[in-house]
Amino acid sequence: MLRLISFDIDGTLECGHPPGLIPISIVRQAKALGWIVGSCSDWPISAQRALWVEHDIPVDFAVGKPGLENVRVEMAADSYVHIGDTEIDRMYALRAQFDFRHVNDDGLEEWLQELGLTHFD
């Protein structure tokens, strides 16, 4: 099964401003599993790309929130999910027909582990 996972940055990833609960090791592991991985954030695309270069993770996409719909159209996968920390994240994810997981949801870590993402530092 080919999965596509999109991460918000601020409030979601440990390197966000403010930091979130998702460690970069989870992003790295998703890439190692062959998933389509990227970010959908309020950050400018150039800043998102610089973040991934800084962490040496070759992501497949970096888009602004409205761009998530294009990701769905341009990248074929069996499942699509966006992880974020706001209702705006939820709105854009659902509009793009992605599943949405809130970073603070009880059970998020267990859900990620069920998918094989177990690298919580």
C-alpha positions in Angstrom: 0.0 0.0 0.0 1.4 3.4 -1.0 0.8 6.0 1.6 1.1 9.8 1.3 1.6 11.7 4.5 1.7 15.5 4.8 3.0 17.3 7.9 2.1 20.8 9.1 5.3 22.3 10.7 4.5 24.8 13.4 2.9 23.1 16.4 3.2 19.7 14.7 6.8 18.9 14.1 9.5 19.2 16.8 11.3 21.7 14.7 8.2 24.0 14.3 7.7 27.4 16.0 6.2 26.5 18.4 7.6 22.9 18.5 5.1 20.1 18.1 5.1 16.5 19.3 6.1 14.7 16.0 9.9 14.1 16.0 11.8 14.4 12.7 12.7 10.8 13.1 9.1 9.9 12.2 9.4 11.9 8.9 12.7 10.2 8.1 11.2 6.7 8.9 8.1 7.4 6.6 10.5 8.2 3.8 12.6 5.0 4.5 9.4 3.0 4.3 8.8 4.3 0.7 6.0 6.7 1.5 5.3 9.9 -0.3 6.2 12.5 2.3 6.0 16.3 2.4 4.8 19.4 4.2 1.8 21.6 4.0 2.4 24.7 6.0 1.9 28.4 6.3 5.7 28.7 5.8 6.8 30.0 2.4 7.7 27.0 0.2 11.3 28.1 0.0 11.5 28.0 3.8 9.8 24.6 3.9 12.3 23.2 1.4 15.2 24.7 3.4 14.0 23.0 6.5 14.0 19.6 4.8 17.5 20.3 3.3 18.7 21.2 6.8 17.4 17.8 8.1 18.6 15.9 5.1 15.2 14.6 4.2 14.3 14.6 0.5 10.6 15.3 0.6 8.3 14.8 -2.3 6.4 18.0 -1.9 6.2 21.3 0.0 3.1 23.4 -0.4 1.0 26.1 1.2 -2.2 24.9 2.8 -4.4 25.6 -0.3 -1.9 23.5 -2.3 -2.8 20.3 -0.6 -5.6 19.8 -3.2 -3.0 19.8 -5.9 -0.9 17.2 -4.1 -3.9 14.9 -4.2 -4.4 15.4 -7.9 -0.7 15.1 -8.8 0.4 12.2 -6.6 -1.3 8.9 -6.8 -1.4 7.0 -3.5 -3.7 4.4 -1.8 -4.1 6.7 1.3 -3.7 10.3 2.1 -3.3 11.9 5.5 -2.4 15.3 6.8 -1.2 15.8 10.4 -1.6 19.2 11.9 -2.5 21.2 14.9 -5.3 23.6 13.9 -8.8 23.6 12.6 -7.4 25.4 9.5 -5.3 22.3 8.9 -8.4 20.1 9.3 -10.3 22.3 6.9 -7.7 22.1 4.1 -7.1 18.4 4.7 -10.8 17.6 4.4 -11.2 19.9 1.4 -8.4 18.0 -0.4 -10.0 14.7 0.6 -7.2 13.7 3.0 -7.7 12.0 6.3 -6.8 14.4 9.1 -5.1 13.6 12.3 -4.6 16.3 15.0 -1.2 16.2 16.6 -2.7 16.3 20.1 -5.3 13.5 19.5 -5.2 10.8 22.0 -4.0 7.7 20.1 -2.0 9.5 17.5 1.2 7.8 18.6 -0.5 4.4 18.6 -1.9 5.1 15.2 1.5 5.9 13.8 2.9 2.8 15.4 0.2 0.7 13.7 1.5 2.1 10.4 5.0 1.1 11.3 6.2 4.5 12.4 7.8 3.8 15.7 10.8 6.2 16.0 9.6 8.4 18.8 12.8 9.8 20.3 
